[in-house]
Amino acid sequence: MGYLAAWKVLEEMITDFRKRGMTVPADVINDLRSAKTLINVLRADPTRIDTRQKVDEYLRTVESYLVSEGQKRFGTEYVDEWLKRLDEGSKRVFEEEEETRFIPGLPREQKWIRVRPSDELPLEKIMELADELGLSCDVQDDGCLLVCGEDERLKDFLKKMATRYGLRAEK
């Protein structure tokens, strides 16, 4: 299933809702963010069935809300168009689409990810795990942690983070 493509369609739908003056509840936005995080975890370790199931659950929850609210407020034709786009996106093979952004001061050969600390995964634990794996990290202005290093070490970091902290917290 093309999780990233489906995620992008749902994100676009939320953007369209907002353009039309509708507010989307925070829990729906959080589910979409959680899905994106787990999609990135799947990139590092595609064999994790439990992670796939969780991504499916988050995406279905967001889709259900958007479809029901879209139908109430904008009609069947509106929803049918979005469902068509979502269906097309879901049929795509899991792609390695990467969002490339320029981070000043990083060597070209280094990869990076941003991690947002939470109650389940505090900043200190993330930094400790990054240090264990020989990755560098920097706290950014928005409170996120920029973790950078070699591609394989980042994949190990994501695997260990998912194993230690990933799916313990339930809603």
C-alpha positions in Angstrom: 0.0 0.0 0.0 1.2 3.5 -0.8 1.1 4.9 2.7 3.0 8.1 1.9 0.8 8.8 -1.1 -2.4 8.2 0.9 -1.0 10.4 3.7 -0.3 13.2 1.2 -3.9 13.0 -0.1 -5.3 13.2 3.4 -3.0 16.1 4.2 -4.2 17.9 1.1 -7.8 17.3 2.1 -7.3 18.8 5.5 -5.7 21.8 3.8 -8.7 22.1 1.6 -11.0 21.9 4.6 -9.1 24.8 6.2 -9.3 26.9 3.0 -13.0 26.4 3.1 -13.2 27.7 6.7 -13.6 24.4 8.5 -11.6 23.6 11.6 -10.2 20.1 11.9 -10.0 18.7 15.5 -6.5 18.4 17.1 -6.9 14.6 17.5 -7.3 14.2 13.7 -4.2 16.3 13.1 -2.3 14.2 15.7 -3.4 11.0 14.1 -2.1 12.3 10.7 1.2 13.3 12.3 1.5 9.9 14.0 0.9 8.1 10.7 3.7 10.2 9.1 6.1 9.3 11.9 5.3 5.6 11.6 5.7 5.7 7.8 9.2 7.0 8.4 9.8 4.1 10.9 8.6 1.7 8.2 11.2 3.2 5.8 13.9 2.1 8.3 12.4 -1.3 9.0 9.7 -2.4 6.5 9.2 -5.8 8.1 7.4 -4.5 11.2 3.8 -5.8 10.9 2.7 -4.0 14.0 3.9 -0.7 12.7 2.0 -1.3 9.4 -1.2 -2.0 11.3 -0.8 1.1 13.3 -0.3 3.3 10.2 -3.4 1.7 8.7 -5.4 2.5 11.8 -4.2 6.1 11.9 -4.9 6.7 8.2 -8.4 5.0 8.4 -9.3 7.2 11.4 -8.3 10.4 9.6 -10.0 9.3 6.4 -13.2 8.4 8.3 -13.5 11.8 9.9 -12.7 13.7 6.7 -15.1 11.7 4.5 -18.0 12.0 7.0 -17.5 15.7 7.6 -16.8 16.4 3.9 -20.1 14.7 2.9 -22.1 16.6 5.5 -20.7 20.0 4.6 -19.7 19.8 0.9 -21.7 17.0 -0.6 -21.2 13.6 -2.2 -19.4 14.8 -5.3 -16.7 16.5 -3.2 -16.1 13.4 -1.2 -16.2 11.1 -4.3 -13.4 13.2 -5.9 -11.2 12.9 -2.8 -11.9 9.2 -2.4 -10.9 8.7 -6.0 -7.6 10.5 -5.4 -7.1 8.5 -2.2 -7.8 5.2 -4.0 -5.2 6.1 -6.6 -2.6 7.0 -4.0 -3.3 3.9 -2.0 -2.6 1.7 -5.0 0.9 3.0 -5.5 3.8 0.9 -4.3 5.5 2.2 -1.1 7.8 4.8 -2.5 11.0 6.2 -1.3 9.9 9.8 -1.8 12.1 12.0 0.3 11.4 15.5 1.2 14.7 17.3 0.7 15.4 20.4 2.7 18.6 22.2 3.0 20.2 22.2 6.5 23.1 24.7 6.7 26.3 23.2 8.1 25.7 19.6 7.4 28.1 17.7 5.1 26.4 16.4 1.9 27.0 12.7 2.8 25.0 13.0 6.1 21.3 12.3 6.4 19.1 13.8 9.0 15.7 13.5 10.7 13.8 15.7 13.1 12.3 14.1 16.2 9.7 15.9 18.4 10.1 14.9 22.0 7.0 13.8 24.0 6.1 12.5 27.4 6.8 8.9 26.3 10.0 9.9 24.6 11.7 12.7 26.4 14.5 14.8 24.9 17.2 13.3 27.2 16.3 9.7 26.0 16.5 10.7 22.3 19.9 12.4 22.8 21.2 9.4 24.8 20.2 7.0 22.0 21.7 9.2 19.4 25.0 9.4 21.3 25.0 5.6 21.7 24.9 5.2 17.9 27.4 8.0 17.2 24.9 10.4 15.7 25.1 14.1 16.3 22.0 16.0 17.5 21.0 19.6 18.0 17.9 21.1 19.7 16.2 23.5 17.3 14.2 26.6 18.1 10.8 24.8 17.9 11.9 22.2 20.5 12.5 19.4 17.9 15.8 17.5 17.9 17.7 17.4 14.6 19.6 14.0 14.5 22.1 13.6 11.8 24.7 11.1 10.7 25.3 8.2 8.3 22.3 6.7 6.6 22.7 3.2 8.3 23.2 4.7 11.7 20.0 6.8 11.3 18.1 3.6 10.3 19.4 1.9 13.4 18.4 4.9 15.5 14.8 4.7 14.1 14.6 0.9 14.7 15.8 1.2 18.3 13.6 4.2 19.0 10.6 2.2 17.6 11.5 -0.9 19.5 12.1 0.9 22.9 9.5 3.6 22.7 7.5 3.3 19.5 4.2 1.5 20.0 3.8 1.4 23.8 1.6 4.4 24.1 -2.1 3.8 23.2 -4.7 6.5 22.7 
